[in-house]
Amino acid sequence: MPIVDLLSGGLSKKRIALGRGYLAALIITTAAALLQIALQPVLYPFPLLFYLPAVVLATLYGGAGPGALAAVVSAACVFHFAWPGPHLPGRHLLGSHFLGSCLGLFDARVALPFLSYAVVAAASVFAVQAARSERMRLRLQYAETIAQLSLEKERLASLQRRMTTNMQAVASLLTLQKIKLRSDPGSAARIIDDARQRVVELSQINRRLSEYALGGQGMAEYLRLLCADFQVGLAASHDIRCTTADDVDIKDPDKLLALSVLVGEAVGNALRHGFRENQAGTIAVNLRRTAAGRCQLTIADNGRGLPYPVDPAEAASSGFVIMRAMAVQLAGQLEASPSKQGTTLIVNFEA
């Protein structure tokens, strides 16, 4: 129904604009006729002096239709009032102004000038309409260019924000690894490798965000491809299932980045630590809307679960620190539900 209303509204506007064009053509032609008649004694050798400009003005204002109307009305005015009009030889014997004018049309001296006028008027309407169409095309092209530039500017600003956030994330990650190295110098190789993997995952997230910003992808497809990247990057054989409700579409680039990092960290941790060696399993990522302006992200695996009870608000591991920080950026809170049947992470946030 809204589409029908929109289309009917657009058609009504076009009809109104067209009506204004025809009305303007009549007004302009009438003004030209009054001027021509008032100055006829002076302008008799030039009976079209005001009419051709009227045709041009009517075409400029309303287009080819109003211009053609102005040309026809102008021809009728010239034919009736000026040429042959009162100058037709023997007109007074016919007893009728109109009849005399009509008979005068068969005079070759009259027919040829009117034919020339028709050609000139048609050429004027065609030329002015072509210029008018070109002007409208250029205006539309200019508007599209401005819109494209605005979009590119917005994308550039979004990219700049993401780069700033990424650098801050890398700095925070290196700080966490530095703290780990101080407490356990012997695990330097593992800690550095872990940091390297997280930086790689961050670059994958940015690549997917750039593709998503270009359009053509839904939220469900974006999360599916993102999880597939993590699976390939960790050379994992576990099944990752992503489901996203149709009414979820996060447009805020900062929230989308935080959500992506949180999903990447949770899925990566599950792939790295959630399953025993050679254990098959599934990771389910679900994003749905729970209320107006509220969404819920759930990431659950059916692996071995955490070896000890965990409070997400107090856990000091780098994974939980990162996920907790991303949940805060989403204006939400991280919840964990570990069990022997796996681990479930839940984040309720505003979106």
N, C-alpha and C positions, 0 to 999 in steps of 0.2 A: 504493500500500500504506500509506504513512503516513497518508493521509486516512481510509482504512478503519479503521485502528487508532485514530485520533483520534475518529471517530464512535462506534466500539464502546466506547471508553473513556468517552465522554460518556454513552452509553446506560446503561452499567453503573453509573455514578455516579447517574444518575436512578433506576434500579431500586433501588439501595441506599438512597437517600434516601426513596423511596416505601415500601420495606419497613420502614424505621425509623419512618416516620409511622404505618403500620398497627400496628406493635408498640407504639408509644407510646400509640396510641388504646386498645388492649386493656389496657395497664398502667394508664392513667388511669381507664378505666371500672371495672376491677377494684377499684382503690383506692376509687373512689366507692361501689361496691356494698358493700364491706366496711364503710366508714364508715356508709352508710345502714342496713345490717343491724344493726350494733352499736348504733346510736342509734335503732333503729326504735321501741322503746316510747315514746321521747320525741318522735320526729319523724313518727309515723304520720299525722297530718293533712297532712303535707308529704312525700309519698313521692318527689318529684323534686328535693329540695333540693340534693343533691350531683350528680345526674346531668346536669342542664342545664349547670352549670359544666364538667363533664367533656367534654361535647360541644363547648363553646366552646374549651376548652384543646386538645383533639385537633385541631380545625379550625385553630386558630392555629399549631400545631406542624407538622401534616402536610398541611393542605389539605382540600378538600371530601371526598375519598374517605375518609380516616381519620375526619373529622368525621361522615360518614354512618354509618360502621361503629360509632362510639361511640354514635350515636343509636339504632341498631338494638339493640346490646347492652344499652344502658341501658333501652330499652323492654322487652326480654326479662326483664331483672333485676326491673324494677318489676312487670311482669305476673306473674312467677313467685313472687317473694318478698313483695311488698308489696300489690299491688292488682290483682285481688281476693285472690289467694294464700291465705294462712291465714285471711283474713277472709271468704271466700266462705261464705254460709249453706249448710249441708248438706254442706260439703266432706268431713267425716269419713264420710259415708254413701257417698261415691263410691269411697273406698279408694285413691285415687291423687291425689297432689299435682298432677301435671302435667295429668291429665285434668280435675281440678276447676278448675284455672286456665283451661284452654281453654274449658270450658263457661261459665265466668264471663264470657268475652269477649262472649257473645251477650246479656248483660244490658245494657240501655240505660244503666244507671247506670255501667257500666264502659266501654262502647264510646265514649261521648261524651267522657269525659276523655282516653282514649287517642287519639282523633282530634284533640283539642285539643293534646295533647302532640306528635303528629306534625307538626301545623302549626307549633307553636312551635319544635320542633327543626329543621325544614326552614328556617324563617325565620332561625334562629340560624346555621345552617351557611351559608346564602346570604349573610347580612350579614357574617359573619366572613370568609368566603372573598373577598367583594368588597373588604373592608378590607385583607385580606392581599395580594390582587392589586394593589391601589392602592399599598400600601407597597412591594411589589417593583418596580412601575413607577417609583415615585419614586426608589428606590435605583438602578435602572438609569439613570434620567435624570440622577441626581446623578453617577454614575460617568462617563457620557458627557460631562457638562458639565465635570467635572474633567479628563478626557482632552483635551477641546477647548481648555480654558484652558491646559493644559500644552503643547499643540501650538502655540497662539498665542504663548505665552511663548517657545517655542523659535524660532518664526519671527521674532519681534521681536528676539531675541538675534542670530539670523543676519543680519537686516537691519541691525542696529547694527554687526556685524562688517564687513559688506559696505560700509557707508557709511564706516567708518573706513579700510578698505583703499582704497576709491575716492578718498578725500581724499588719502591718502598717495600714491596713484598719480598723481593730478593734480598734487600738489606736486612729485613727482619729475619728471614730464613737463615742467612749467614750468621746473624747474631745468635740464634738458637743453636746452630751447629758449633759455634765457638764455645758456648757454655757447655755443650756436651763434651767437646774435646778436653776442656779443663778437668772435667770429672772423670773422663775415661780416655786418656791419651792413646791407649792401645787400639782403640777402634777408629782411628783416624781415617783409614781407607774406606770403611763402611759408611762413616758419617759423610765423607766427601762425596761418595757415590750416591748416597741418598739425596744430598743437596743438588747434585748434578741432575738426577732424575726429576726432581721437583721443578728445576728451571726448564727442563725439556717440556714437562707437562704444561708449564705456564706459557711457553711459546706455542704449544698446540692449541691451548685455549684462545690465545690471541688470534691465531690463524682462523679458527672457527668463528670467532666473534666478528672478524672482518668480513667473512663470507656471509654471515647472518645479517650484518648491517647493509649489505648490498641488496637484500630482499630475495624473495623466491623460496625461502625456507620457513617452515613453521617451527614452533617451539619444540614439538615432538621430534621432528627430524633433526633439529640442532642438537638436542640432548643425545639422540641415538648416535649421531656421528661423533660427538665428543667422547662418549663412552667407548665407542669402537676404537678411537685413537688411543685411549689409555690401555685398552686390551692389547692392541698391536705393539704399543711402546714397551709393555712389560712382558711381551711374548707369552701371554696367558691364554689357556684353553678353556677357561670357565665361561659359562654363558652369562651374558649381561642383558637384561630385559629392561627396556625403558618404556614407560607409559606416561603420557601427559594428557591431561584433560583438554578438550577443545576450547574451553573458555579461559585458558591460561595463556597469556601473551605478555611477557615482561618487556616493556619498552625502555625503561630506565637503564642506560648503559652501565652505570655504576653497580646497580643491583644485579644486573645480568652477569657482570664480571665476578661479583662476590659469589653468586649462585654457582657459576661455572667452577670457580676455584674450590668451593666447598664440595661439589659433586666429584671433582677430580681427586681431591684429597681423600674423600671417603671411599670412592671406588678403588683408588690406588692402594690405600691401606688394606682394603679387603682382599685385593688380588695378591698383595705382598705377604700379608700376615694372617688372613682369615681362614686359609685352608691348609690342611696338612699336605705333605708332599704326595703328589699323584692323586690327591682327593678331588673328585669331580664336584661341581657345585654351581650355584646360581646366585647372581647378584641382581636384585630388583630395585630399580630407580623409579619412583612414582612421584609425579608432581600434579597436584590437584588444587582446586579452589574450594575452600571450606566456608567462606562467607564473602560478602562484598568487601573487597579490599584486603582479603586475607587468603594466603595460600599455605599449603603444607607440602614439604619435601620429605619423602621417606626413602631411605637407602637401607636395604636389608639383605643379608647374606645367610646362607644355610651352612656356613662353615663350622669351625670348632669353637667359635665364640671367644670372648676375652678370658684370659686365665684368672682374672680377679675382678671383683666389682669395681666399677668406674663411675666417678662423678664427673661429668663433662665440665662442670664449672671449676673443678679443682685439678683435673688431670694435667700433668706437666709435660707429657710427651709432645714432640713437635707437631704431630698430626692433629691432636686435639687442640693445641694452642692455635693452629692455623684455622681449623674449622670453627672454633669458638669466635675468633676474630671476624671471620666471614659472616657468621650468624649475627653478630652485633651490627655489621654493615647493612644487613638485611632488615635491621630493626626486629630481630627475632631472637630465639633462645634455642640452644642446642640441647637435645635430650638423647640419652642412650639407654637401650634396653638389651643388655647382654644376657645370653643364656647358652646352654649346651647345644642348642639348635642353631646357633649363629648370633649375629649382632644386628640390631636395628637402630638406626640413627634417625631422629625426627627433628625437623626445624619448622616451626610455625612462624611465618613472617608476613609483613605488609607488602602488598603488590597490587 
